[in-house]
Amino acid sequence: MSNPTYTNLGNHAETIQLDYDPTQISYSELLDIFWQNHQPTSNYGSSQYRAIVFYHDQEQRKLAEESKMALATKLGKEIVTEIAPYQNFTWAEDYHQKYQLRNSPLAAEYLQIYPDLTDFVNSSAVARVNGYLAGYGTSEMLAGEIDRLGLSQAGKDYLQKSVSR
């Protein structure tokens, strides 16, 4: 299926695509973070929500499989997370992109800065604010970066209030 939708996924799964700078963080470090932040032994019941690590080359495949085996040994349980070759990535429909941010008053500010959907979705600032609005991050973390997020003073005030709840 070349154009899956939320209601007609075919064999697709909901995933994220992560672009990273290997001079800043290694693939192995990303795998460690991944394994620590999901339930690798849980079968999610629906293929839509299954956990998958995609690899782009044989070195990534080797690292992913080794890390999966090491975790299985450590936990003494089967790891159901799939390891699969990357083929392509299909964005979710527009209304799913940066969902928390789009449902806040801050959306208007960022849509003015990034009127093109691709730029909006790919913006690090948009991703960070969406994460804060979803409950990820602390007031202390936000204080360290709020001035780099491109918000007006009213936007900063709204975000600080939202995060401190």
C-alpha positions in Angstrom: 0.0 0.0 0.0 1.6 3.2 -1.1 -0.6 5.7 0.6 -1.8 4.3 4.0 -4.1 6.4 6.1 -5.0 6.2 9.8 -8.1 4.2 9.1 -6.5 2.1 6.3 -2.9 1.2 7.3 -2.5 -2.1 5.5 0.6 -3.7 7.0 2.1 -0.3 8.0 2.8 0.6 11.6 2.8 4.0 13.4 6.5 4.9 13.7 8.8 7.9 13.9 11.7 8.7 11.7 14.7 10.1 13.6 17.4 12.1 11.8 20.5 12.3 13.9 24.1 13.6 13.7 26.5 10.6 14.3 29.2 13.1 15.5 26.8 14.0 18.4 25.3 10.6 19.2 25.9 7.1 18.0 23.4 4.6 16.6 24.2 2.4 19.6 23.4 5.2 22.0 20.1 5.7 20.2 19.3 2.0 20.5 20.0 2.2 24.3 17.6 5.1 24.6 15.0 3.2 22.5 15.2 0.0 24.6 14.9 2.0 27.8 11.8 3.9 26.7 9.3 1.3 25.5 8.0 -2.1 26.5 10.1 -4.5 24.4 8.4 -7.7 25.7 4.9 -6.4 25.2 2.8 -7.5 22.2 0.8 -4.4 21.4 -2.1 -6.4 20.1 -2.3 -4.6 16.8 0.3 -4.5 14.1 -0.5 -0.7 13.9 1.2 -0.2 17.2 4.0 -2.9 17.0 7.5 -1.8 18.0 10.1 -1.9 15.2 13.7 -0.8 14.8 14.5 0.0 11.2 18.1 -0.3 10.0 19.7 1.4 6.9 22.8 -0.8 6.5 24.3 -4.0 7.7 26.3 -2.3 10.5 23.0 -0.9 11.9 21.4 -4.3 11.5 24.2 -6.0 13.5 24.0 -3.4 16.2 20.2 -3.6 16.5 20.2 -7.4 16.6 23.1 -7.5 19.2 21.3 -4.9 21.4 18.1 -6.9 21.2 19.8 -10.1 22.1 21.6 -8.5 25.0 18.4 -7.1 26.4 16.7 -10.5 26.1 19.5 -12.1 28.1 19.3 -9.3 30.7 15.6 -9.6 31.1 15.3 -13.3 30.6 12.4 -12.8 28.3 11.6 -12.8 24.6 11.9 -9.4 23.0 9.0 -9.0 20.5 10.3 -5.7 19.0 11.0 -6.3 15.3 14.3 -5.5 13.6 13.6 -4.7 9.9 15.2 -3.1 6.9 14.2 0.5 6.2 12.2 0.8 3.0 10.4 4.1 3.1 8.7 6.4 5.5 5.2 7.7 5.0 4.1 10.8 6.9 0.9 10.6 8.8 -1.9 12.8 7.6 -1.4 16.5 8.2 -3.9 16.7 11.1 -1.7 14.2 13.0 1.5 16.1 12.7 2.6 17.8 15.9 -0.9 17.1 17.4 -0.4 18.6 20.8 0.9 21.9 19.4 -1.8 22.1 16.7 -4.4 21.9 19.5 -2.9 24.8 21.4 -2.8 28.6 20.9 0.9 28.3 20.0 0.0 26.7 16.7 -0.7 30.0 15.1 2.8 31.4 16.0 4.6 28.4 14.5 2.4 28.2 11.4 3.3 31.8 10.7 7.0 31.0 11.0 6.6 27.7 9.1 3.7 28.0 6.6 5.1 25.1 4.6 4.1 21.7 6.2 7.4 20.1 5.6 9.3 22.9 7.4 6.7 22.9 10.2 7.1 19.1 10.7 10.9 19.2 10.4 11.4 22.1 12.8 13.3 21.2 16.0 11.6 24.0 17.9 8.2 22.8 16.8 9.1 19.2 17.9 10.4 20.5 21.3 7.3 22.5 22.0 5.0 19.7 21.0 6.9 17.5 23.4 6.5 19.9 26.3 2.8 20.3 25.6 2.5 16.5 25.6 4.0 16.4 29.1 7.6 15.6 28.3 10.1 17.9 29.9 10.3 19.9 33.1 10.0 23.6 33.9 13.8 23.6 34.5 14.5 22.0 31.1 12.2 24.6 29.4 13.9 27.5 31.2 17.2 26.5 29.6 15.9 26.7 26.1 12.7 28.8 25.9 14.5 31.8 24.4 15.7 29.6 21.5 12.2 28.4 20.6 11.1 31.4 18.5 8.0 32.3 20.6 6.5 35.7 21.4 6.4 36.7 25.1 2.8 35.6 25.2 3.7 32.3 23.7 6.5 31.8 26.2 4.2 32.6 29.1 1.6 30.1 27.8 4.2 27.4 27.4 5.7 28.0 30.8 2.2 27.8 32.4 1.4 24.6 30.5 4.6 22.9 31.6 4.3 23.9 35.2 0.9 22.3 35.7 
